[in-house]
Amino acid sequence: MPTRDNVHPVTDADLDAHRDSAEFRMQNIPMRGVSYDLLAELRKLPGVGGYLLNEPVNHVLHAIRRGLCLYYELYEEVSATVDPRQAAFLGSFALFGAGALIAGRLPMPAGDNLASFPKPGGQFFKAGLGPDDDLKGVLSFYLKAVTQTAADGSPIVETADDLVNLTREYFVAARDQMITDAERFPAELLAQVAGVPFRIGDLELRGFSASEQAASAKPAFTPVQPEQIVGNTAAKRSLLRYVDRLALYDATQGFNPVLELGGLPSTVLFDGFPGTGKSSLFRMAMTRMNERSEQVGLPARFVSIDPSIKDEYYGKTAKLLTEKLALARDRNALTLLFFDDIDLRLLSRGDPGMGGSDKDVLNLTMQFLDGAFTVNVGNAQTYAATNEPTATDSALRQRFHHREQIGGPEDWDDYAALIGIKLARQIKHGLVQVAGDMPTPQGAARTGAATAPATPARPSLNPFAGKKSLSWRELGDLCAEFKRKDPRFTGRPIESVTQKLLAESADFEVPGEWFTKPDMFLRKTYDEKVALVKTLYRPITGEMIAAELEQYFSSEQRYADDARVQRAERVAADLEAQIAARDLLARRENGQ
């Protein structure tokens, strides 16, 4: 029975009820016309302990048995509300749950060149033949994978770690394929498993998404409220708007009504010097997301791509990154992903320090940002920060559609307000004596002349600047002129420009009542939500398009100018060192 918080617990007793069925299936695996016992076949492998299997191998068997028990339990539970003739759906959900449980119970072993299971293409795993026949196929292919031999006749699995790694990857592949295949099922079927989550120990299944309770708990971080952010007015406003728009995501529909009209970019890049407030802005976004997630009843996920993804073993880094990025595919949660210091995490192509794993990580990230392995439904957003945008791979940088230059405090009001924030406790106790009234961050934002970081003035590159009612021909001519000046101005910049235009069209704050008074928005039908959101937008004009095209082109030129200056400074430093070295040698030769 579902609990008070609408979660269906699957207990050990529920799983044990299927133990006989699970063990029978493990003892009778069909392969090449013969029935095999998984335990007996594993005993034949080298390095697994022989008759008395060593602990890691025993753990693999226990994990598989528990996963099969969960398969039977989920199939049985969902069959109570779903037509049993929907065997493909029932089998897919049950196999998804089994794969998630088995993969979650097996650790990623340390070591290099471990036996692995290459991710298969297409529909490698079959579901829809019924519980027994589905599992026969899954276990038959698994047994074939662990008992195969290399070209020289040596076994692929030579150690217990080999078996653990291959088993884990095999069931991760099964889980991921079921997630992908779920997109073909109608919404009414998906709603049957999304509405009541299943909890198995620390594992929670909500629809075709899985999370560990420990991983889904609220992360420990110092909350940052908007009034604590000094300067960075435009970036602060953008982040608050984006989080509020993410929170409008309709989990039942599996789509965000804002995406029907635009104004919610999937990727955002912050660049600025160290100490300008990039990390504080991220924490502000997390704080706002926590508040909104509680109001709309969806869990908040925060995924940080940090140095922990780097591993000494080739190939493992890419696996760790893949698993982290996969969290963004949870359609029953609101997710923020953060790449802090992305220029340090992901080296540029051509960097002399780039190794094989670095290339894998860069390619995986660019594919993720392109949407190669996921669909943007408006419940997740990826942020990245860099101190040196010119050190970021150019192809990677162009995949971030919205860019904010983070300048930090902008004028005297900002700096004074920042000092006041840092000394807030001392001011409260009367330990700070400074004449005059201390400006507040809100006041600094109002009195500051700039709403965005100051940038060096550039002559306008737009020959149509100031002209009204621009035509499509004039906009096309402007793009062609930019392409003539810089051949890198291709189709990708247009994607970034249009995303920025959609954000400008969506120049509004989400009404707070939509979250605090559910009848005003949250309880409306999806079409009614779209109609309400539409009333907040403003039209996109030709002048706006031209201005954004110029802004994007200018930002790339700024990056190029900065890169040239940095190269010149490095060359100058080298020349100065050479001159100093030559003078030193000359003095030594003269006996000085």
C-alpha positions as CSV (number, residue, x, y, z in Angstrom):
1,M,0.0,0.0,0.0
2,P,1.2,3.5,-0.7
3,T,2.4,5.4,2.4
4,R,1.2,8.8,3.5
5,D,3.8,10.6,1.3
6,N,2.4,8.6,-1.7
7,V,5.4,6.3,-1.9
8,H,4.9,2.5,-2.4
9,P,7.5,0.7,-0.3
10,V,8.8,-2.6,-1.6
11,T,10.0,-4.6,1.5
12,D,12.4,-7.4,1.9
13,A,9.4,-9.7,2.5
14,D,7.9,-8.6,-0.9
15,L,11.2,-9.5,-2.6
16,D,11.7,-12.8,-0.8
17,A,8.3,-13.9,-2.0
18,H,9.8,-14.2,-5.5
19,R,13.1,-15.8,-4.4
20,D,12.2,-19.3,-5.7
21,S,11.2,-17.9,-9.1
22,A,14.5,-15.9,-9.3
23,E,16.7,-18.8,-8.3
24,F,15.0,-21.1,-10.7
25,R,15.6,-18.7,-13.6
26,M,19.3,-18.3,-12.5
27,Q,19.6,-22.1,-12.5
28,N,18.0,-22.6,-15.9
29,I,19.5,-20.2,-18.4
30,P,19.0,-21.3,-22.1
31,M,21.9,-20.8,-24.4
32,R,22.7,-22.6,-27.7
33,G,19.9,-25.1,-27.0
34,V,21.3,-26.1,-23.5
35,S,20.2,-25.0,-20.0
36,Y,22.9,-23.6,-17.8
37,D,23.2,-22.9,-14.1
38,L,24.7,-19.4,-13.6
39,L,26.5,-20.4,-10.3
40,A,28.1,-23.5,-11.9
41,E,29.3,-21.5,-14.9
42,L,30.8,-18.8,-12.8
43,R,32.8,-21.4,-10.8
44,K,34.6,-22.3,-14.0
45,L,36.0,-18.8,-14.4
46,P,39.5,-18.1,-13.3
47,G,40.1,-15.8,-10.3
48,V,36.6,-16.2,-8.8
49,G,37.4,-18.6,-6.0
50,G,36.5,-22.0,-7.5
51,Y,33.9,-24.0,-5.5
52,L,33.8,-21.5,-2.6
53,L,33.3,-18.3,-4.6
54,N,35.1,-15.2,-3.2
55,E,33.1,-12.4,-1.7
56,P,32.9,-10.1,-4.7
57,V,31.5,-12.9,-6.9
58,N,29.0,-13.9,-4.1
59,H,27.9,-10.2,-4.0
60,V,27.3,-10.3,-7.8
61,L,25.0,-13.3,-7.4
62,H,23.1,-11.8,-4.5
63,A,22.7,-8.5,-6.5
64,I,21.4,-10.4,-9.6
65,R,19.0,-12.5,-7.5
66,R,17.6,-9.4,-5.7
67,G,17.2,-7.6,-9.1
68,L,15.3,-10.6,-10.5
69,C,13.0,-10.6,-7.4
70,L,12.4,-6.9,-8.0
71,Y,11.6,-7.6,-11.6
72,Y,8.9,-10.1,-10.7
73,E,7.5,-7.8,-7.9
74,L,7.3,-4.7,-10.2
75,Y,5.7,-6.8,-13.0
76,E,3.1,-8.1,-10.6
77,E,2.4,-4.7,-8.9
78,V,2.0,-2.7,-12.1
79,S,-0.1,-5.5,-13.7
80,A,-2.8,-4.7,-11.1
81,T,-3.4,-1.3,-12.7
82,V,-2.2,-1.8,-16.3
83,D,-3.8,-4.1,-18.9
84,P,-1.7,-7.3,-18.8
85,R,-1.7,-7.2,-22.6
86,Q,0.7,-4.2,-22.3
87,A,3.5,-6.7,-21.9
88,A,6.1,-4.5,-23.5
89,F,5.4,-1.7,-21.1
90,L,5.3,-4.0,-18.1
91,G,8.5,-5.8,-19.0
92,S,10.3,-2.6,-19.8
93,F,9.5,-1.0,-16.4
94,A,10.3,-4.2,-14.5
95,L,13.7,-4.6,-16.4
96,F,14.4,-0.9,-15.8
97,G,13.9,-1.4,-12.0
98,A,15.9,-4.6,-11.9
99,G,18.8,-3.0,-13.9
100,A,18.8,0.0,-11.6
101,L,18.9,-2.1,-8.5
102,I,21.6,-4.5,-9.7
103,A,23.8,-1.6,-11.0
104,G,23.3,0.3,-7.8
105,R,24.4,-2.6,-5.5
106,L,27.6,-3.2,-7.4
107,P,30.5,-0.9,-6.8
108,M,32.7,0.5,-9.6
109,P,35.9,-1.5,-9.0
110,A,39.3,0.2,-9.2
111,G,41.8,-0.9,-11.8
112,D,42.7,-0.5,-15.4
113,N,41.8,-2.7,-18.4
114,L,38.9,-4.5,-16.6
115,A,36.5,-6.6,-18.6
116,S,33.7,-4.4,-19.9
117,F,30.4,-4.6,-21.7
118,P,30.3,-2.1,-24.7
119,K,27.1,-0.2,-24.8
120,P,25.0,-1.9,-27.5
121,G,23.1,0.0,-30.1
122,G,19.4,-0.3,-30.9
123,Q,17.0,-2.5,-29.0
124,F,19.5,-5.0,-27.7
125,F,17.4,-6.0,-24.7
126,K,14.0,-7.3,-25.5
127,A,10.9,-6.8,-23.4
128,G,7.3,-7.8,-24.0
129,L,7.4,-11.7,-24.2
130,G,6.3,-12.1,-20.5
131,P,8.3,-12.2,-17.3
132,D,10.1,-15.6,-17.8
133,D,10.9,-15.2,-21.5
134,D,12.1,-11.6,-21.0
135,L,14.5,-12.8,-18.3
136,K,15.6,-15.8,-20.3
137,G,16.9,-13.4,-22.9
138,V,18.5,-11.0,-20.5
139,L,20.3,-13.8,-18.6
140,S,21.3,-15.7,-21.7
141,F,23.1,-12.7,-23.2
142,Y,24.7,-12.0,-19.8
143,L,26.0,-15.5,-19.4
144,K,27.4,-15.3,-23.0
145,A,29.1,-12.0,-22.1
146,V,30.9,-13.2,-19.0
147,T,32.0,-16.6,-20.5
148,Q,33.3,-15.3,-23.8
149,T,36.9,-15.6,-24.8
150,A,39.3,-13.2,-26.5
151,A,40.9,-13.8,-29.9
152,D,43.8,-15.7,-28.4
153,G,41.4,-18.0,-26.5
154,S,41.9,-16.5,-23.1
155,P,38.8,-15.7,-21.0
156,I,37.5,-12.1,-20.9
157,V,36.7,-12.4,-17.2
158,E,39.9,-13.3,-15.4
159,T,39.4,-11.7,-12.0
160,A,36.5,-11.0,-9.6
161,D,36.9,-7.3,-10.5
162,D,36.4,-8.2,-14.1
163,L,33.1,-9.9,-13.3
164,V,31.9,-7.1,-11.1
165,N,32.7,-4.4,-13.7
166,L,31.2,-6.3,-16.6
167,T,28.0,-7.2,-14.7
168,R,27.6,-3.6,-13.6
169,E,28.0,-2.3,-17.1
170,Y,25.7,-4.9,-18.5
171,F,22.8,-4.0,-16.2
172,V,23.5,-0.3,-16.6
173,A,23.1,-0.8,-20.3
174,A,19.8,-2.6,-19.7
175,R,18.5,0.2,-17.5
176,D,19.5,2.9,-19.9
177,Q,17.9,1.2,-22.9
178,M,14.6,0.9,-21.0
179,I,14.8,4.6,-20.2
180,T,15.2,5.4,-23.9
181,D,12.6,2.9,-25.0
182,A,10.1,4.4,-22.5
183,E,9.6,7.5,-24.8
184,R,7.6,5.3,-27.2
185,F,4.9,4.5,-24.7
186,P,1.8,6.8,-24.4
187,A,1.5,9.3,-21.6
188,E,-1.4,7.5,-19.9
189,L,0.8,4.4,-19.5
190,L,3.8,6.3,-18.1
191,A,1.5,8.1,-15.7
192,Q,0.7,4.7,-14.1
193,V,4.3,4.4,-12.8
194,A,5.1,8.1,-12.4
195,G,2.3,8.9,-10.0
196,V,3.3,6.5,-7.2
197,P,7.0,6.0,-6.7
198,F,8.4,2.6,-5.6
199,R,11.0,2.6,-2.8
200,I,13.3,-0.4,-2.4
201,G,15.7,0.4,0.5
202,D,17.6,3.5,-0.6
203,L,16.5,3.2,-4.2
204,E,13.5,5.1,-5.4
205,L,11.8,4.5,-8.8
206,R,9.6,7.3,-10.0
207,G,8.5,6.4,-13.5
208,F,11.5,5.5,-15.6
209,S,13.9,7.4,-13.4
210,A,15.9,6.1,-10.4
211,S,17.6,7.8,-7.5
212,E,19.3,6.8,-4.3
213,Q,17.9,8.5,-1.2
214,A,21.3,9.5,-0.1
215,A,22.0,11.2,-3.4
216,S,18.6,12.8,-3.6
217,A,18.8,14.4,-0.2
218,K,19.1,18.1,0.0
219,P,22.8,18.9,-0.4
220,A,24.6,20.8,2.3
221,F,25.3,24.3,1.1
222,T,25.1,27.8,2.5
223,P,21.8,29.4,1.2
224,V,22.3,32.7,-0.7
225,Q,19.3,35.0,-1.0
226,P,19.0,37.5,-3.9
227,E,19.6,40.5,-1.6
228,Q,23.0,39.0,-0.6
229,I,24.2,39.3,-4.2
230,V,26.0,42.6,-4.9
231,G,26.4,43.7,-8.5
232,N,25.8,41.3,-11.4
233,T,22.4,42.7,-11.7
234,A,21.6,41.2,-15.1
235,A,22.9,37.8,-14.2
236,K,21.0,37.7,-10.9
237,R,17.8,38.6,-12.6
238,S,18.3,36.0,-15.4
239,L,19.0,33.2,-12.9
240,L,16.0,33.9,-10.7
241,R,13.8,33.9,-13.8
242,Y,15.3,30.7,-15.2
243,V,14.7,28.8,-11.9
244,D,11.2,30.1,-11.6
245,R,10.5,29.0,-15.2
246,L,12.0,25.6,-14.6
247,A,9.6,25.2,-11.7
248,L,6.6,25.6,-14.1
249,Y,7.5,22.2,-15.5
250,D,4.5,19.9,-15.8
251,A,5.6,16.5,-14.7
252,T,2.3,14.9,-15.8
253,Q,2.7,16.2,-19.3
254,G,6.5,15.7,-19.2
255,F,7.0,19.2,-20.7
256,N,7.4,22.8,-19.6
257,P,4.8,25.2,-21.0
258,V,7.5,27.9,-21.3
259,L,9.2,25.8,-24.0
260,E,6.1,26.1,-26.1
261,L,7.0,29.8,-26.5
262,G,10.7,30.0,-25.6
263,G,12.7,31.9,-23.0
264,L,14.3,29.0,-21.1
265,P,17.8,28.2,-22.5
266,S,19.1,24.8,-21.6
267,T,22.7,26.0,-21.2
268,V,24.2,29.1,-19.6
269,L,27.9,30.2,-19.5
270,F,29.3,32.6,-16.9
271,D,32.7,34.1,-17.5
272,G,34.5,36.5,-15.3
273,F,37.6,37.0,-13.1
274,P,38.0,35.0,-9.9
275,G,36.0,36.5,-7.0
276,T,33.3,38.2,-9.1
277,G,30.5,36.1,-7.6
278,K,30.0,33.2,-10.0
279,S,29.8,30.6,-7.2
280,S,27.5,32.8,-5.1
281,L,25.2,33.1,-8.1
282,F,25.1,29.3,-8.4
283,R,24.2,29.0,-4.7
284,M,21.5,31.6,-5.1
285,A,20.0,29.5,-7.9
286,M,20.1,26.4,-5.7
287,T,18.5,28.2,-2.9
288,R,15.7,29.4,-5.1
289,M,15.3,25.9,-6.6
290,N,14.9,24.4,-3.1
291,E,12.1,26.9,-2.4
292,R,10.3,26.3,-5.6
293,S,10.6,22.5,-5.5
294,E,8.8,22.4,-2.2
295,Q,6.0,24.6,-3.5
296,V,5.4,22.6,-6.7
297,G,6.0,19.2,-5.1
298,L,8.9,18.0,-7.2
299,P,12.3,17.0,-5.9
300,A,15.3,19.2,-6.6
301,R,18.5,17.7,-7.9
302,F,21.9,19.4,-8.0
303,V,24.7,17.8,-10.0
304,S,28.2,19.2,-9.7
305,I,30.8,18.2,-12.3
306,D,33.9,18.6,-10.2
307,P,37.4,17.1,-10.0
308,S,36.0,13.8,-8.6
309,I,35.1,12.7,-12.1
310,K,38.8,12.5,-13.0
311,D,40.2,9.0,-12.4
312,E,43.7,7.6,-12.9
313,Y,42.3,4.7,-15.0
314,Y,41.6,5.4,-18.6
315,G,38.0,5.0,-19.5
316,K,36.7,5.3,-15.9
317,T,36.5,9.1,-16.1
318,A,34.1,8.9,-19.0
319,K,31.9,6.4,-17.2
320,L,31.8,8.6,-14.1
321,L,30.8,11.6,-16.2
322,T,28.2,9.6,-18.1
323,E,26.5,8.5,-14.9
324,K,26.4,12.1,-13.5
325,L,25.0,13.5,-16.8
326,A,22.4,10.8,-16.8
327,L,20.8,12.3,-13.7
328,A,19.5,15.1,-15.9
329,R,17.2,12.6,-17.6
330,D,15.1,12.3,-14.5
331,R,11.8,13.7,-15.8
332,N,10.2,13.6,-12.4
333,A,12.6,16.1,-10.8
334,L,14.0,19.7,-11.3
335,T,17.7,19.5,-12.0
336,L,20.6,22.0,-12.1
337,L,23.9,20.9,-13.4
338,F,27.1,22.9,-12.7
339,F,30.4,22.8,-14.4
340,D,32.6,25.0,-12.3
341,D,35.9,26.1,-13.9
342,I,34.9,24.3,-17.0
343,D,38.2,25.3,-18.7
344,L,40.1,23.2,-16.1
345,R,37.6,20.3,-16.2
346,L,37.5,20.0,-20.0
347,L,40.7,20.7,-21.9
348,S,40.6,22.2,-25.3
349,R,41.4,20.1,-28.4
350,G,45.1,20.6,-29.2
351,D,46.1,21.2,-25.6
352,P,49.4,19.4,-25.1
353,G,48.2,18.0,-21.8
354,M,45.1,16.4,-23.3
355,G,45.0,12.6,-23.0
356,G,42.6,10.0,-24.2
357,S,40.2,10.3,-21.3
358,D,40.2,14.1,-21.7
359,K,39.0,13.7,-25.3
360,D,36.3,11.3,-24.2
361,V,35.1,13.7,-21.5
362,L,35.1,16.6,-23.9
363,N,33.2,14.7,-26.6
364,L,30.7,13.3,-24.1
365,T,30.0,16.8,-22.7
366,M,29.5,18.3,-26.2
367,Q,27.1,15.5,-27.1
368,F,25.2,16.0,-23.9
369,L,24.9,19.8,-24.5
370,D,23.8,19.1,-28.1
371,G,21.0,16.9,-26.8
372,A,22.4,13.7,-28.3
373,F,21.4,11.5,-25.4
374,T,18.5,13.4,-23.9
375,V,15.5,15.5,-24.8
376,N,15.1,19.0,-23.4
377,V,11.7,19.0,-21.7
378,G,12.3,22.1,-19.6
379,N,13.0,20.5,-16.2
380,A,16.8,20.7,-16.3
381,Q,19.4,23.4,-17.0
382,T,23.2,23.3,-17.3
383,Y,25.4,26.1,-16.0
384,A,29.2,26.5,-16.5
385,A,31.6,29.0,-15.2
386,T,35.1,29.9,-16.3
387,N,37.7,32.4,-15.3
388,E,39.2,32.3,-18.8
389,P,36.7,31.9,-21.6
390,T,39.5,31.9,-24.2
391,A,40.9,28.7,-22.6
392,T,37.6,26.9,-23.1
393,D,37.3,24.8,-26.3
394,S,35.6,27.0,-28.9
395,A,33.2,24.3,-30.0
396,L,32.3,23.6,-26.4
397,R,31.8,27.3,-25.7
398,Q,29.5,27.7,-28.6
399,R,27.1,25.1,-27.2
400,F,26.2,27.4,-24.4
401,H,23.3,29.5,-25.7
402,H,23.1,32.1,-23.0
403,R,26.2,34.0,-21.9
404,E,26.7,36.3,-18.9
405,Q,29.9,38.2,-18.3
406,I,30.2,38.4,-14.5
407,G,31.8,41.6,-13.4
408,G,31.1,41.5,-9.7
409,P,30.6,44.8,-7.9
410,E,30.0,47.6,-10.4
411,D,30.3,50.9,-8.5
412,W,30.8,52.4,-5.0
413,D,27.3,51.4,-3.9
414,D,28.0,47.8,-4.7
415,Y,31.4,47.7,-2.9
416,A,30.0,49.5,0.2
417,A,27.0,47.1,0.3
418,L,29.3,44.1,-0.1
419,I,31.4,45.3,2.9
420,G,28.2,45.7,4.9
421,I,27.2,42.1,4.1
422,K,30.5,40.7,5.1
423,L,30.4,42.6,8.4
424,A,26.7,42.1,9.0
425,R,27.1,40.3,12.4
426,Q,29.5,43.0,13.7
427,I,27.1,45.8,12.5
428,K,24.2,44.1,14.2
429,H,26.2,44.2,17.5
430,G,27.3,47.8,17.0
431,L,31.0,47.0,16.4
432,V,31.2,48.9,13.1
433,Q,31.4,52.7,13.2
434,V,31.1,54.2,9.7
435,A,29.5,57.6,8.9
436,G,26.5,57.9,6.7
437,D,23.9,55.3,5.6
438,M,25.1,52.0,4.3
439,P,23.6,51.2,0.8
440,T,21.7,48.0,0.4
441,P,22.2,45.6,-2.5
442,Q,18.8,46.6,-3.8
443,G,19.7,50.3,-3.6
444,A,23.0,49.7,-5.3
445,A,21.2,47.9,-8.1
446,R,18.9,50.8,-8.6
447,T,21.5,53.6,-8.4
448,G,24.2,51.8,-10.4
449,A,24.3,53.1,-14.0
450,A,25.1,49.7,-15.5
451,T,22.9,46.7,-15.4
452,A,25.7,44.5,-16.9
453,P,29.5,44.5,-16.6
454,A,31.2,47.2,-18.4
455,T,32.9,46.2,-21.6
456,P,35.3,48.1,-23.8
457,A,33.5,50.3,-26.3
458,R,33.5,48.9,-29.8
459,P,32.3,50.7,-32.9
460,S,29.0,49.3,-34.1
461,L,29.3,46.4,-36.5
462,N,25.7,46.7,-37.5
463,P,25.1,49.0,-40.5
464,F,21.3,48.9,-39.7
465,A,21.7,50.2,-36.1
466,G,19.0,52.7,-35.4
467,K,16.9,51.7,-38.3
468,K,13.3,50.6,-37.6
469,S,11.3,47.7,-39.1
470,L,14.3,45.7,-40.4
471,S,13.5,43.1,-43.2
472,W,14.5,39.5,-43.3
473,R,16.8,40.4,-46.2
474,E,18.6,43.0,-44.1
475,L,19.0,40.5,-41.3
476,G,20.4,37.9,-43.7
477,D,22.8,40.5,-45.2
478,L,24.0,41.3,-41.7
479,C,24.8,37.6,-41.0
480,A,26.6,37.2,-44.3
481,E,28.7,40.3,-43.5
482,F,29.7,38.7,-40.1
483,K,30.5,35.5,-41.9
484,R,32.8,37.4,-44.3
485,K,34.6,39.0,-41.4
486,D,34.9,35.7,-39.4
487,P,34.3,32.3,-41.2
488,R,33.5,30.8,-37.8
489,F,30.2,32.6,-37.8
490,T,28.3,29.6,-38.9
491,G,24.9,28.1,-38.1
492,R,25.6,27.4,-34.4
493,P,25.7,31.1,-33.5
494,I,22.2,31.5,-34.8
495,E,21.0,28.9,-32.3
496,S,22.5,30.8,-29.5
497,V,21.1,34.1,-30.8
498,T,17.6,32.8,-31.1
499,Q,17.8,31.3,-27.6
500,K,18.8,34.7,-26.3
501,L,16.0,36.4,-28.2
502,L,13.5,34.0,-26.7
503,A,14.8,34.9,-23.3
504,E,14.4,38.6,-24.1
505,S,10.8,38.0,-25.4
506,A,10.2,36.3,-22.0
507,D,11.1,39.5,-20.2
508,F,8.9,38.9,-17.2
509,E,8.9,37.6,-13.7
510,V,6.8,34.5,-13.0
511,P,3.9,35.8,-10.7
512,G,4.6,34.6,-7.2
513,E,1.0,33.7,-6.7
514,W,1.4,30.9,-9.3
515,F,3.4,29.1,-6.7
516,T,1.6,30.1,-3.5
517,K,-2.0,29.8,-4.9
518,P,-2.1,26.5,-6.8
519,D,-5.5,27.2,-8.3
520,M,-4.0,30.1,-10.3
521,F,-1.6,27.9,-12.2
522,L,-0.3,24.6,-10.8
523,R,-3.7,22.9,-10.9
524,K,-4.6,24.2,-14.4
525,T,-4.6,21.9,-17.4
526,Y,-1.4,22.0,-19.6
527,D,-3.1,24.0,-22.4
528,E,-4.4,26.5,-19.8
529,K,-0.9,26.8,-18.4
530,V,0.4,27.6,-21.9
531,A,-2.3,30.3,-22.4
532,L,-1.4,31.9,-19.1
533,V,2.3,31.9,-19.8
534,K,1.7,33.4,-23.3
535,T,0.2,36.5,-21.8
536,L,3.6,37.4,-20.3
537,Y,5.6,37.5,-23.5
538,R,6.5,40.5,-25.7
539,P,7.1,40.4,-29.5
540,I,10.5,39.9,-31.1
541,T,11.4,42.7,-33.5
542,G,13.9,42.9,-36.3
543,E,15.9,45.4,-34.4
544,M,16.2,43.0,-31.4
545,I,17.4,40.2,-33.7
546,A,20.1,42.5,-35.3
547,A,21.2,43.7,-31.9
548,E,21.6,40.1,-30.6
549,L,23.5,39.1,-33.7
550,E,25.9,41.9,-33.2
551,Q,26.3,41.2,-29.5
552,Y,27.2,37.5,-30.2
553,F,29.6,38.4,-32.9
554,S,31.2,41.1,-30.6
555,S,31.6,38.6,-27.8
556,E,33.4,36.1,-30.0
557,Q,35.7,39.0,-31.2
558,R,36.3,39.9,-27.6
559,Y,37.3,36.3,-26.8
560,A,39.6,36.4,-29.9
561,D,41.2,39.7,-28.8
562,D,41.7,38.4,-25.3
563,A,43.4,35.3,-26.6
564,R,45.7,37.4,-28.8
565,V,46.7,39.6,-25.8
566,Q,47.3,36.6,-23.6
567,R,49.5,35.0,-26.3
568,A,51.4,38.2,-26.8
569,E,51.9,38.5,-23.0
570,R,53.3,35.0,-22.9
571,V,55.6,35.7,-25.8
572,A,56.8,38.9,-24.2
573,A,57.5,37.2,-20.9
574,D,59.5,34.5,-22.7
575,L,61.5,37.2,-24.6
576,E,62.1,39.1,-21.3
577,A,63.4,35.9,-19.7
578,Q,65.7,35.2,-22.7
579,I,67.1,38.7,-22.5
580,A,67.6,38.4,-18.8
581,A,69.3,35.0,-19.3
582,R,71.6,36.4,-22.0
583,D,72.6,39.3,-19.8
584,L,73.3,36.9,-16.9
585,L,75.5,34.7,-19.2
586,A,77.3,37.8,-20.4
587,R,78.1,38.9,-16.8
588,R,79.3,35.5,-15.9
589,E,81.6,35.4,-18.9
590,N,83.0,38.8,-17.9
591,G,83.6,37.5,-14.4
592,Q,81.0,39.6,-12.8
